[in-house]
Amino acid sequence: MIRRANRGGPIFGRDVATTFLRWTYLRAVFHCGYVLVSSLYFVIDAQLSAFQLVVLGAVIAVTLMLSDIPTGVWSDTISRKWPLEIGHLFLGAGMLLTGVVTAFPLILITQVLWGLGWGFSSGADVAWVSDELDQTGRIDRVLTARARWDLVGGATGMVAFGLLGWAASLATAIVVSGAGMALLGICVAVWFSEDNFTPTHEQRLSASLSIFRRGFTLARNDDEILLVLAATMIINASSMATWLFPKQLIHLGFPNDPLLWYTAIGILSAALGACALHLVEARIDGIGVARRVYALTCFIGILGLIVLAYSPNALMGSVGVLLVGGIAFNVTRTISVIWVNRRTTSDVRATVHSFLSQAESAGEICGGFALAVVARAAGIPATLVISGALIALAGVIVTRSHADRGPSAMAPIGPTR
């Protein structure tokens, strides 16, 4: 496939990276505002049980698993931009409808729509910026900056929608966040262009199958990609415990109005994660940095979950949430995306990133249903401890591997265009 010449990079007078980071910020505003208020909405308004909360997360993961690879192959075959546009519409619809239902079966439907939105977006965003930026030496830092701006946008969204939920209602804040996400999809149509991507003009089905096979072969033959996929699956199995955080904090004695306190925790978590990622961004190009940082943040995640599980009060429990939610899950996710992106060629980039999303979904499905059973049988503290054991396993796998220990780790493997 022949790539069109880069027309200089600016989009409506803005650098590609700047456009990408501004969009990342705005998407995080609506997404994290929604996650904050909906997590409390599910517990307070819908009164879902611990079992239902974890099953809800597992259903989202199943939706992602079924949609990730087809949408990733589409991104490599037809367009990077339009899957993002469609993803915004599904996200907006799922978020908006969540605010008008409380019955568990109807909430499941809204979360399926939400999961489809992320399925369309998964991999397409990283593939778009990697191609349009077209600067191999800069992309790692841009992706790390993306994670930081995602957290800054998340903090902004938590303040805005936390206050809206407090002043009006949780349902109102959810509906507004969904409408904003849908409107941001229109901005994608205006802001994003595809100067460095050429759609496949051959028979679409055979081209899609060929792209899938090439992406699968690349991932299967690259030991480092396989390592990241395995660690990601385990980490995301553990992350399903985050659905239990609000319920555990309320159990530990959160104040009568938990929204403002949980908003404050979310903001502090985002700030802590942004600081951690700022340190990572300055060093991410170094040999072995990705492996060492991944292992260190796994240890921090274990500590956070143990603190939350055995805290005597909500204040100490909040410290545990900050460690695991602010640092561990944010940094490991960012390192995984960068690590896989380094090893992937442009012609199958979105497809291989969809495998990473598949690993996340597989972990969430297995972990979600397993932790749901544990939560019902043994309670939340035991579930949090088991989640910490899973993070420990991921850390051991990465620490004992030979990945990212030499210059060869920076060189992509496979055919290039």
C-alpha positions as CSV (number, residue, x, y, z in Angstrom):
1,M,0.0,0.0,0.0
2,I,1.4,3.4,-0.9
3,R,1.2,6.2,1.5
4,R,0.2,9.7,0.4
5,A,2.7,12.4,1.1
6,N,2.3,14.3,4.4
7,R,1.0,17.7,3.7
8,G,2.9,19.3,6.5
9,G,1.1,18.0,9.5
10,P,-1.2,21.0,10.6
11,I,-4.9,20.4,10.9
12,F,-6.8,23.7,10.8
13,G,-3.6,25.5,11.9
14,R,-2.8,23.0,14.7
15,D,-0.1,20.4,14.9
16,V,-1.4,16.8,14.6
17,A,-0.2,16.0,18.2
18,T,-1.9,19.1,19.6
19,T,-5.2,18.2,17.8
20,F,-4.9,14.7,19.2
21,L,-4.2,15.9,22.8
22,R,-7.0,18.4,22.8
23,W,-9.5,15.8,21.6
24,T,-8.1,13.4,24.2
25,Y,-8.7,16.0,26.9
26,L,-12.3,16.7,25.9
27,R,-13.2,13.0,25.5
28,A,-11.8,12.4,29.0
29,V,-13.9,15.3,30.4
30,F,-17.2,13.6,29.3
31,H,-16.0,10.0,29.9
32,C,-14.6,10.5,33.4
33,G,-17.4,12.7,34.5
34,Y,-19.8,10.0,33.4
35,V,-17.8,7.2,35.1
36,L,-17.8,9.2,38.4
37,V,-21.5,9.9,38.6
38,S,-22.6,6.6,37.1
39,S,-20.5,4.6,39.6
40,L,-22.5,6.2,42.4
41,Y,-25.7,6.1,40.4
42,F,-25.5,2.4,40.1
43,V,-25.0,2.0,43.9
44,I,-27.3,4.8,45.2
45,D,-30.1,5.2,42.7
46,A,-30.2,1.8,41.0
47,Q,-29.1,0.0,44.2
48,L,-27.1,-2.7,42.4
49,S,-25.5,-5.5,44.5
50,A,-21.8,-6.2,44.5
51,F,-22.5,-9.2,42.3
52,Q,-24.5,-7.1,39.8
53,L,-21.7,-4.4,39.7
54,V,-19.0,-6.9,38.7
55,V,-21.3,-8.7,36.2
56,L,-21.9,-5.3,34.6
57,G,-18.2,-4.8,34.0
58,A,-17.9,-8.3,32.6
59,V,-20.8,-7.7,30.1
60,I,-19.0,-4.6,28.9
61,A,-15.9,-6.7,28.4
62,V,-17.8,-9.3,26.4
63,T,-19.1,-6.5,24.2
64,L,-15.6,-5.2,23.6
65,M,-14.2,-8.6,22.9
66,L,-16.8,-9.3,20.2
67,S,-16.4,-5.9,18.5
68,D,-12.6,-5.1,18.9
69,I,-11.1,-7.2,16.1
70,P,-13.7,-6.4,13.4
71,T,-13.4,-2.7,14.1
72,G,-9.6,-2.8,14.3
73,V,-9.4,-4.5,10.9
74,W,-11.8,-2.0,9.5
75,S,-9.5,0.8,10.8
76,D,-6.6,-0.7,8.9
77,T,-8.7,-1.4,5.7
78,I,-11.0,1.6,5.2
79,S,-10.4,4.4,7.7
80,R,-8.9,5.4,11.0
81,K,-11.2,8.5,11.4
82,W,-14.7,7.1,10.9
83,P,-14.5,4.3,13.5
84,L,-13.8,7.1,16.0
85,E,-16.8,9.0,14.8
86,I,-19.1,6.0,15.0
87,G,-17.6,5.2,18.4
88,H,-18.6,8.6,19.7
89,L,-22.2,8.1,18.7
90,F,-22.4,4.7,20.4
91,L,-20.7,6.1,23.5
92,G,-23.0,9.1,23.7
93,A,-26.2,7.0,23.2
94,G,-25.1,4.5,25.9
95,M,-24.2,7.2,28.4
96,L,-27.3,9.3,27.8
97,L,-29.7,6.4,28.2
98,T,-28.0,5.2,31.4
99,G,-29.3,8.3,33.1
100,V,-33.0,7.4,32.4
101,V,-33.1,3.8,33.6
102,T,-32.6,2.0,36.9
103,A,-33.6,-1.6,36.2
104,F,-30.6,-3.9,36.0
105,P,-31.6,-5.5,32.6
106,L,-32.0,-2.0,31.0
107,I,-28.7,-0.8,32.5
108,L,-27.0,-3.8,30.9
109,I,-28.3,-2.7,27.5
110,T,-27.0,0.8,27.9
111,Q,-23.6,-0.6,28.9
112,V,-23.5,-2.8,25.8
113,L,-24.0,0.4,23.7
114,W,-21.2,2.0,25.7
115,G,-18.9,-1.0,25.1
116,L,-19.6,-0.9,21.4
117,G,-18.5,2.7,21.4
118,W,-15.1,1.8,22.9
119,G,-14.9,-1.2,20.6
120,F,-15.0,1.2,17.5
121,S,-12.5,3.6,19.1
122,S,-10.0,1.0,20.3
123,G,-6.8,1.1,18.3
124,A,-8.1,3.6,15.8
125,D,-7.0,6.6,17.9
126,V,-3.4,5.4,18.3
127,A,-3.2,4.3,14.7
128,W,-4.5,7.7,13.5
129,V,-2.0,9.7,15.5
130,S,0.9,7.4,14.7
131,D,0.3,7.7,11.0
132,E,-0.6,11.4,10.8
133,L,2.3,12.4,13.1
134,D,4.7,10.2,11.1
135,Q,7.6,10.8,13.5
136,T,8.8,7.5,15.0
137,G,11.0,9.2,17.6
138,R,8.2,11.4,18.9
139,I,5.3,9.0,19.2
140,D,6.2,7.4,22.6
141,R,6.2,10.8,24.2
142,V,3.0,11.8,22.5
143,L,1.3,8.7,23.7
144,T,2.5,9.3,27.3
145,A,1.4,12.9,27.0
146,R,-2.0,11.6,25.9
147,A,-2.3,9.6,29.1
148,R,-1.5,12.7,31.1
149,W,-4.1,14.8,29.3
150,D,-6.5,12.0,29.7
151,L,-6.1,12.3,33.4
152,V,-6.2,16.2,33.4
153,G,-9.4,16.0,31.3
154,G,-10.7,13.3,33.7
155,A,-10.1,15.6,36.7
156,T,-11.9,18.5,34.9
157,G,-14.8,16.2,34.1
158,M,-15.1,14.9,37.6
159,V,-15.2,18.5,39.0
160,A,-17.8,19.6,36.4
161,F,-20.1,16.6,36.5
162,G,-19.6,16.0,40.2
163,L,-20.8,19.5,40.9
164,L,-23.7,19.1,38.4
165,G,-24.7,15.8,40.0
166,W,-24.6,17.4,43.4
167,A,-26.5,20.5,42.3
168,A,-29.1,18.8,40.1
169,S,-29.0,14.9,40.2
170,L,-26.8,12.0,39.3
171,A,-29.1,11.2,36.4
172,T,-29.0,14.7,35.0
173,A,-25.2,14.7,35.1
174,I,-25.1,11.4,33.3
175,V,-27.5,12.6,30.5
176,V,-25.4,15.8,29.9
177,S,-22.2,13.8,29.7
178,G,-23.7,11.5,27.1
179,A,-24.9,14.5,25.0
180,G,-21.4,16.1,25.2
181,M,-19.7,12.8,24.1
182,A,-22.0,12.6,21.0
183,L,-21.3,16.3,20.1
184,L,-17.6,15.6,20.4
185,G,-18.1,13.1,17.6
186,I,-19.0,15.9,15.3
187,C,-15.7,17.6,16.2
188,V,-13.8,14.5,15.1
189,A,-15.4,14.9,11.7
190,V,-14.2,18.5,11.5
191,W,-10.8,18.3,13.2
192,F,-9.4,14.9,12.0
193,S,-8.0,14.3,8.5
194,E,-6.3,11.3,7.0
195,D,-3.3,12.6,4.9
196,N,-1.1,9.6,5.6
197,F,-3.6,6.8,5.3
198,T,-4.7,5.2,2.0
199,P,-7.8,3.0,2.1
200,T,-7.6,-0.5,0.5
201,H,-9.1,-0.4,-3.0
202,E,-8.9,-4.1,-3.6
203,Q,-11.8,-6.5,-2.6
204,R,-12.6,-5.4,0.9
205,L,-13.3,-8.8,2.4
206,S,-10.1,-10.4,1.1
207,A,-8.1,-7.3,2.1
208,S,-9.6,-7.4,5.6
209,L,-8.7,-11.1,6.0
210,S,-5.2,-10.4,4.7
211,I,-4.7,-7.6,7.2
212,F,-6.0,-9.7,10.1
213,R,-3.6,-12.6,9.1
214,R,-0.6,-10.2,8.9
215,G,-1.5,-8.6,12.2
216,F,-2.0,-12.0,13.9
217,T,1.3,-13.3,12.5
218,L,3.2,-10.2,13.7
219,A,1.7,-10.5,17.3
220,R,2.2,-14.3,17.5
221,N,5.8,-14.1,16.4
222,D,6.8,-11.2,18.6
223,D,7.7,-12.4,22.1
224,E,7.4,-8.9,23.6
225,I,3.9,-8.3,22.2
226,L,2.9,-11.7,23.6
227,L,4.4,-10.7,27.0
228,V,2.4,-7.5,27.0
229,L,-0.8,-9.2,26.0
230,A,-0.4,-11.8,28.8
231,A,0.4,-9.1,31.5
232,T,-2.5,-6.9,30.2
233,M,-5.0,-9.8,30.5
234,I,-4.0,-10.4,34.1
235,I,-3.9,-6.7,35.1
236,N,-7.4,-6.2,33.6
237,A,-8.8,-9.2,35.4
238,S,-7.6,-7.5,38.6
239,S,-9.0,-4.1,37.5
240,M,-12.6,-5.4,37.7
241,A,-12.3,-4.8,41.5
242,T,-12.5,-1.1,40.8
243,W,-16.3,-1.6,40.4
244,L,-16.3,-2.3,44.1
245,F,-14.4,0.8,45.3
246,P,-17.4,3.0,45.9
247,K,-19.3,0.3,47.8
248,Q,-16.2,-0.4,49.9
249,L,-15.6,3.2,50.7
250,I,-19.3,3.7,51.7
251,H,-19.0,0.6,53.9
252,L,-15.9,2.1,55.6
253,G,-17.9,5.2,56.5
254,F,-18.0,7.7,53.7
255,P,-20.0,10.8,54.6
256,N,-23.8,10.9,54.0
257,D,-23.2,12.8,50.7
258,P,-20.6,10.6,49.1
259,L,-20.6,12.4,45.7
260,L,-18.4,15.3,46.7
261,W,-15.9,13.1,48.5
262,Y,-15.7,10.6,45.7
263,T,-15.2,13.5,43.3
264,A,-12.3,14.7,45.4
265,I,-10.8,11.3,45.4
266,G,-11.1,11.1,41.6
267,I,-9.4,14.5,41.1
268,L,-6.6,13.5,43.5
269,S,-6.2,10.2,41.7
270,A,-6.0,11.9,38.3
271,A,-3.4,14.4,39.6
272,L,-1.3,11.6,41.1
273,G,-1.5,9.7,37.9
274,A,-0.6,12.7,35.8
275,C,2.5,13.3,38.0
276,A,3.6,9.7,37.7
277,L,3.2,9.8,33.9
278,H,5.1,13.1,33.7
279,L,8.1,11.3,35.3
280,V,7.6,8.3,32.9
281,E,7.4,10.6,29.8
282,A,10.8,12.0,30.4
283,R,12.4,8.6,30.6
284,I,10.3,6.3,28.4
285,D,12.8,6.2,25.6
286,G,15.5,4.5,27.8
287,I,16.4,0.8,27.5
288,G,14.5,-1.2,30.1
289,V,12.5,1.7,31.4
290,A,9.2,0.2,30.3
291,R,9.8,-3.1,32.0
292,R,11.0,-1.5,35.3
293,V,8.2,1.0,35.5
294,Y,5.6,-1.6,34.8
295,A,6.9,-3.8,37.6
296,L,7.2,-0.9,40.1
297,T,3.6,0.2,39.4
298,C,2.4,-3.4,39.9
299,F,3.9,-3.3,43.4
300,I,2.2,0.0,44.1
301,G,-1.1,-1.5,42.9
302,I,-0.8,-4.4,45.3
303,L,-0.1,-2.1,48.2
304,G,-3.2,0.0,47.3
305,L,-5.5,-2.9,47.2
306,I,-4.3,-4.3,50.5
307,V,-4.7,-0.9,52.2
308,L,-8.3,-0.6,50.8
309,A,-9.2,-4.1,51.8
310,Y,-8.1,-3.7,55.5
311,S,-8.6,0.0,56.1
312,P,-10.1,0.9,59.5
313,N,-11.9,3.9,58.0
314,A,-12.8,5.7,54.7
315,L,-9.7,8.0,54.9
316,M,-7.2,5.2,54.8
317,G,-9.3,3.4,52.2
318,S,-9.1,6.5,50.0
319,V,-5.3,6.3,50.1
320,G,-5.6,2.8,48.8
321,V,-7.8,3.9,45.9
322,L,-5.3,6.7,45.1
323,L,-2.5,4.2,44.8
324,V,-4.2,1.6,42.7
325,G,-6.5,3.8,40.7
326,G,-4.3,6.8,40.4
327,I,-0.9,5.2,39.6
328,A,-1.0,1.4,39.0
329,F,-3.8,1.0,36.4
330,N,-3.0,4.3,34.6
331,V,0.7,3.7,34.2
332,T,0.5,0.0,33.3
333,R,-2.1,0.8,30.6
334,T,0.0,3.5,29.1
335,I,3.2,1.4,29.1
336,S,1.3,-1.5,27.4
337,V,0.1,0.8,24.6
338,I,3.6,2.3,24.0
339,W,5.2,-1.1,24.2
340,V,2.9,-2.7,21.6
341,N,3.0,0.4,19.4
342,R,6.8,0.2,19.2
343,R,6.6,-3.4,17.9
344,T,3.8,-2.8,15.3
345,T,4.0,-1.8,11.7
346,S,1.7,0.9,10.2
347,D,-0.2,-1.5,7.8
348,V,-1.6,-3.5,10.7
349,R,-1.3,-1.0,13.6
350,A,-5.0,-0.8,14.5
351,T,-5.5,-4.6,14.2
352,V,-2.6,-5.3,16.6
353,H,-3.9,-2.7,19.0
354,S,-7.2,-4.4,18.8
355,F,-5.5,-7.6,20.1
356,L,-4.3,-5.6,23.1
357,S,-7.9,-4.5,23.7
358,Q,-8.9,-8.1,23.3
359,A,-6.5,-9.1,26.0
360,E,-8.0,-6.4,28.2
361,S,-11.5,-7.7,27.5
362,A,-10.6,-11.3,28.1
363,G,-9.0,-10.4,31.4
364,E,-12.1,-8.4,32.4
365,I,-14.5,-11.2,31.4
366,C,-12.6,-13.9,33.3
367,G,-11.8,-11.6,36.2
368,G,-15.2,-10.1,36.3
369,F,-17.1,-13.3,36.6
370,A,-14.5,-14.9,39.0
371,L,-14.4,-11.8,41.2
372,A,-18.2,-11.6,41.2
373,V,-18.4,-15.2,42.6
374,V,-15.7,-14.3,45.2
375,A,-17.5,-11.1,46.2
376,R,-20.8,-13.0,46.7
377,A,-19.2,-15.8,48.7
378,A,-16.4,-14.1,50.7
379,G,-17.1,-10.4,50.6
380,I,-15.3,-7.3,49.2
381,P,-12.1,-7.4,51.3
382,A,-11.3,-10.9,50.1
383,T,-12.1,-9.9,46.5
384,L,-9.6,-7.0,46.8
385,V,-6.9,-9.2,48.1
386,I,-7.3,-11.7,45.3
387,S,-7.2,-8.8,42.8
388,G,-3.9,-7.8,44.4
389,A,-2.5,-11.3,43.9
390,L,-3.4,-11.0,40.2
391,I,-1.4,-7.8,39.9
392,A,1.5,-9.5,41.6
393,L,1.4,-12.2,39.0
394,A,1.6,-9.7,36.2
395,G,4.5,-7.9,37.9
396,V,6.4,-11.2,38.2
397,I,5.9,-12.1,34.6
398,V,7.3,-8.8,33.4
399,T,10.1,-8.7,35.9
400,R,11.4,-12.1,35.1
401,S,11.2,-11.7,31.3
402,H,14.1,-10.7,29.0
403,A,11.9,-8.1,27.2
404,D,13.0,-4.5,26.8
405,R,16.5,-5.2,28.0
406,G,18.4,-4.1,24.9
407,P,18.2,-1.9,21.8
408,S,16.4,-4.5,19.8
409,A,13.3,-3.9,21.8
410,M,12.9,-0.5,20.1
411,A,12.8,-2.0,16.6
412,P,9.5,-3.0,15.1
413,I,9.4,-6.5,13.6
414,G,7.5,-7.3,10.4
415,P,7.0,-5.8,7.0
416,T,6.7,-2.1,6.4
417,R,5.0,-0.2,3.8
